[in-house]
Amino acid sequence: MLRGMATVNYFADDLEAAKDWYSEFLGVAPYFTVPGGYYEFRIGDYQAELGLINRKYAASTPDQPGGQIVNWHVDDVAATFERLLDMGAKEYEPITARGEGTGFVTAAVVDPFGNVLGIMTNPHYLEILAAARPE
């Protein structure tokens, strides 16, 4: 059974530029490095892993972004979306409410390295987080 997202990997032709861009966006440096091939960040409430891999190790190189979208919970979709655009990302999916009054809101960008980065406000995520914290 799937028990939870462990690591999301993004590929980049310019791995150093990707490391710098994500370090700036995330506000942290990678905690793990394989010189010339891989950087890994631990981020968020559950220390999820975001890995950056040199594109030469990708199984295939599509000429357009697409495929699955991993949505990372954020507290303010609009502000985060705007910051990503200001940092050079391109809109992939506009800010979209998912069901009237549910509180689920998504958006996605293509980072400067060709990866789709999804963001969302997810009430379920906040419920699980609140339940996991001791009172």
N, C-alpha and C positions, 0 to 999 in steps of 0.2 A: 504494500500500500504506500501511496505517497504520504509523507508525513510533514512536509513543509519545504518551501523553496530553500535550497542550500546555497547555490552559487549561480549567478547569471554571468555569462561571458559575452563580451563585446570584442569585436576585432577592429584593428586599425593598421593601416599601412605605415603611419608615423606613430609608433608606440609612445615615444617620448612626448610628442604633442598631445596625444590622448591622455597620458598620465597627468600632464600639467593641466589640461582642460578639466578633467574630472576632479583633480585635487582642488582646483579653484571652486568648482561647482559644489562639491561635497564639503569643503572646508576642512578636509583631512588629507594627510599623505597616505600612500599605500603602506600597509603594514608588512607585506610580503612581496619579494621581488625575485624573479629569475632573470638575470641580466640578458637584455636583448629579446626576451620572449614573453614575459608575463609580469603584470602588476596586479595585486589584489588589495581591495579595500574592504574593511568591515564597517558596515553602516547601519544606522537605525536602531530601533528599540530591541531587536533580536540579533543584532550584529550579523545581518545577512551579508553574504560575500558577493562583491561585484568584481569580476576579473576582466582585465584588459589583456588581449592576446595579440601578438604579432600576426597580421593577416596571412603571412606565408604559411602558417600552421592551420589555416581554415580548410575544412574538407572541400568547400567550393567557394567561389567568389561570384555572387550574383551581381549583376550590373545595376540593380535597383534594390532599395531597402524594402523589406516586407517580411511576411511570415508571422510568427507568434509575437505577441506584445506582452511583455511583463510590465504590469502596472505597479509602480512603487507608491505607497501611501504618502501623501503630503498633507499638511494642515490647510494650505491655501493653494488650490490648483491655479487660480488666475495669477497670483504673484509668482509662483514657481514657473509657470508657463512663460510668463513675460521675461523672467530672468534667463531662462534657457534661450529664448529668442534673442535677447540682448547679447548673449554669449556666442551667437553665431549658429545656433541650431535652427532648423527649418521646420515649419509646421507640417505635421504628417496627418494629424487628426485634430480638429478644433475642439475647444472646450465644449463638452456635451454632457448634459444632465441625463442620467440613465434611469428613467422612470420618474414621473412627477412626484415630488415630495419625499423621495426615498433617501436623499442625501448622497447618493452615488453619483460622482461627477468624474469624467475622464478627459484626458487630452494626451496627445503624443507628439513627439518631435523626432526628427532625424538629426542625430548629433553631427558635428563636423567630420566624422569619420565613417558615416554611412550606416550607423546603427539606429534602430528604432528604440526610443526611450519613452515608455508610458508612465504617466503620473495619474493619480486619482485620489479623491477623498472617498474613504470607504468606512462607513459607520460600523460595519462588522469588525474591521481591523481594530477600531477604537474600543469596541466592546470586549474583544479578546484581550487586548492590552490591559484594560481596566481590571478584568477578572484575574489576570496573572499577577497583578501588583498587590502586595499585602496592604491591608488597611492600617 
